[in-house]
Amino acid sequence: MPETDNELIRVRREKLEKLRAEGIDPYPNSYHRTHNSDDAINLLKETEDNNQSEDHAKTDSVSVAGRIVRFRSMGKASFADVQDGVGKIQILFRRNNLPDNYDNLSDLDLGDWIGVEGPVFRTRTGEATIEVENWSILSKSLRNLPEKWHGLTDTEARFRQRYLDLIANDEARRVASLRSNTISAMRRFMDNRGFMEVETPILVQVPAGGTARPFATHHNALDRDLFLRIATELPLKQLIIGGMEKVYEIGRVFRNEGVDATHNPEFTTMESYEAFANYTDVMEMVEQLVHSLAQEVLGSSTVAFGDETIDFSPPWPRLDLRNEIKARSGIDFLECDDVESLKRAMAAINLDVDQQLSWGGLLDKLLSDTVEPHLIQPSFLLDYPVQMSPLAKKKKGSDSIVERFEGFVAGMEICNAFTELNDPVDQRDRMQQQEALRSQFDEEDTDRLDEAFLLALEHGMPPTGGLGIGVDRLAMLFSGQRSIREVVLFPQLRSR
């Protein structure tokens, strides 16, 4: 710790002890406030509207609490800005109003939490201000605020110490609030469509339901290796089998993968499953869901994202995956139906194929490099090859294509959905193929065989439409952020 920091902490600790010596508790148990900063400002506006004949309207006394983020002393008067969960308000200390404890203001520092009581009025500069008649300290801060009140600009510090980011940056608080509002609105949408919110296990014996490497742990009492779930799909489909016809879950999933602008090892999804629906029904629900969320959270069907204006209004284009890849790359994946032919075709258009080993891995690379960057406005890519979709039902009359779609906005995948495979024999074959691929290509991610799920499926699952949608990426879109670390309050970071 720098010497200057040590000295600042020492001075603040001395003030802390001085308060205690004077019989003042610097960390009281509670505080009763009557208004937040916005409420107090709105109360003044109402008072001014109701007393238009008065030049200097004052409200009745209010009680407000918050953190001191600015302080300036002017001898017999001192001004401070107090920040709470919704905003800031100026407060005015006058020596005449505080004969007994005005001098104690010298014990306050930036970052301290205080409670103040007094009427709200408007200064000559027009700023709503609380004229303090009584104040008390609620929490003594022993460390300085970041760069005082100018804001925190160190990106690493913002993410490693998110509380400093929230103190210093209005945008950080806005994004956190927007994300919360998005999840609340999502719940309302799903509940209004008759879905039941459920919870499924986070610790699982088989990390199936997706193509990702899991995090492993060990349960001591059971002496059993367990994994953090990589998806909620298979338990939710067991609930469909059990007769719960519409279910959804909003929750964390965990994938042992890299960290970049759109990936965090733990992230939030909403997965839903609806009996008697197919992927066409789910497509309609997705575009209605995202459009509804945008209108409720943003108050608009459009949002600025970088240089683009994204319009979430339905209907979204339905684009055939095979045709889009052919149009962008000249490659027909049905004609390049083995690893070597697809590798040669991709190398011929200068795509690096050294990191991909399986046919599915190559096609995913081809899709990511040639098609996804062009999907700026909300779009659905549909009808994927069976090799990439072990849990999806084949299209009627086709042995190579399944009823699957992915939704894209601003070049990012935001959702993945299927007509769910409900043939237990076909599902077992597909899972066994995934296990074989995992043995052959250990460095690539594949799905896993889950006997508990197959046992459930053998009891019969009705036709079902399933969806997984990324909450973090929706929050990125709605808030105009290009990094997932901006919308996850506690992102995983590389070691210093």
C-alpha positions, 0 to 999 in steps of 0.5 A, a space after each residue: 500500500 502506498 505511503 500516502 494511502 497509509 497516512 490517509 487511513 491513519 487520519 481517518 482512523 483518528 477521526 473515528 476514534 474522536 467520534 467515539 470519544 465524544 460518545 457518537 456511534 460511527 456505525 449505528 444499527 439503523 436510520 429512519 429516512 422518509 425520502 430518497 433523493 428523487 422523492 425529496 426533489 419531487 416534493 419540492 417541485 410539488 410544493 412549488 407548484 402548489 405555492 406559486 405565489 411564494 418566491 422561495 418555497 420550502 417543503 416540510 422537513 424530510 429525512 434523507 440518507 446517503 454517501 458524501 461524494 462532494 464537500 465544500 466548506 465556506 466558513 459559516 456554511 458548508 455544502 455537500 452532495 449526498 448520493 443514495 441508490 437513486 441519485 444525488 441531492 445537495 445539502 446545506 449545513 449552516 452554523 446558525 442551524 447547527 450550534 451544537 454540532 456544526 464543528 463536528 463536520 470536520 470529522 466527516 470525509 468523502 465516502 462517509 454515510 450520513 443522515 440529514 433532516 430538514 426542509 428542501 428549498 431551491 438555492 439562488 442557482 436553482 438547485 434543490 437543496 436540503 437545509 440541514 436541521 439535524 445530521 448524524 453519521 451512519 458509517 465512517 469510511 476509512 478509505 478515499 473514494 476513487 479519484 475523489 468525485 471525478 469518477 473511476 476510469 481504471 477498467 481493471 479497478 472497475 471490474 475487480 472492485 465493482 463497488 467503487 465503480 457503482 459509487 463513482 460511475 452513473 453508467 454502472 448503476 444504470 446498467 445494473 438497474 437495466 439488467 435487473 429490470 430486464 429479468 423482472 420483465 422476462 419473468 412477467 412475460 413468461 408468467 403471463 404466457 402460462 409458464 411455471 418458474 422452477 429450479 433445477 440442480 446446479 450440482 449434477 452427476 453428468 454435465 450434459 445438455 450442451 457442448 462445453 467443458 464443466 467445472 468439477 468438484 467433489 461431495 465429501 459426504 457422498 464421496 462422489 464427484 459432481 459438476 456445475 451444470 452447463 445447462 438446465 435443459 435435461 432436468 427441465 425436459 424431465 419436468 415436461 415428461 412429468 406433465 408440467 407442460 410449460 416450465 422455465 428457469 432463470 439461473 446461472 450456468 457454468 462453463 469452463 471456457 475462455 474469457 472474452 467480450 461475449 463470454 464469462 465462465 458463469 452466465 445467466 440463461 433463461 431456458 423454457 420448454 413448452 409441450 405440444 410446441 415446435 421451433 416455429 412456435 418458439 421463434 414467434 415467442 422469442 421475437 415477441 419476448 425480446 420486443 416486449 422486453 425492449 418496450 418495457 425496459 427501454 420504452 422503445 422498440 429500438 436501441 443504439 448499439 455502437 453505430 447501429 440502430 437495432 430494431 427489435 420489432 417482429 417479425 424477424 427474418 427467418 434465414 436458412 443456415 445452408 443458404 446463408 453459408 453458401 451465399 457468404 462463403 461459397 461452401 455447401 456443407 451438405 456436399 462437404 460432408 466429411 472432415 477433410 472435404 470441409 477443411 479443404 473448402 475452408 482453407 481455400 477461402 483462407 480460413 484457419 482450420 488448425 484448431 478444429 478437429 471434428 466436422 461440427 467444429 469446422 462448420 461452427 467455425 465457418 458459421 462464426 467467421 462468415 455469417 454471424 458478423 453480418 447478422 446485425 438486425 435481429 434474425 433467426 438462422 434455422 435448420 442446422 445439420 444433425 451433427 451439431 444438434 444432438 438434442 434436436 428433432 430431425 426435420 420431417 423427411 430429412 436425415 441430415 437436418 434438424 429443427 433448430 434455430 439460433 437468434 442473432 443480434 449485432 453479430 452475437 448469438 442471443 438464443 438457441 432453440 429446438 424442436 426437442 428430440 423425443 425419440 428415446 432410441 434416436 436420442 440414445 444413439 445421438 448421445 453415444 455418438 457424442 461420447 465417441 466424438 469426445 473420445 476421439 476429439 478430446 480437445 473439442 467440446 461435445 455433449 454427454 450421455 445421461 442415463 437418468 435423462 434417457 430413462 425419463 425419456 423412455 417414459 414418453 415426452 410429448 412434442 416439445 419446443 425448447 429455448 435457451 436465451 442469454 440474459 447477459 447478452 440481452 443486457 448488453 444489447 439493451 444497455 449498448 455495451 460491447 463487453 459482457 463484463 459491463 453487465 455482469 456485476 462480478 465478472 471473472 478476471 484473469 489473475 493480476 
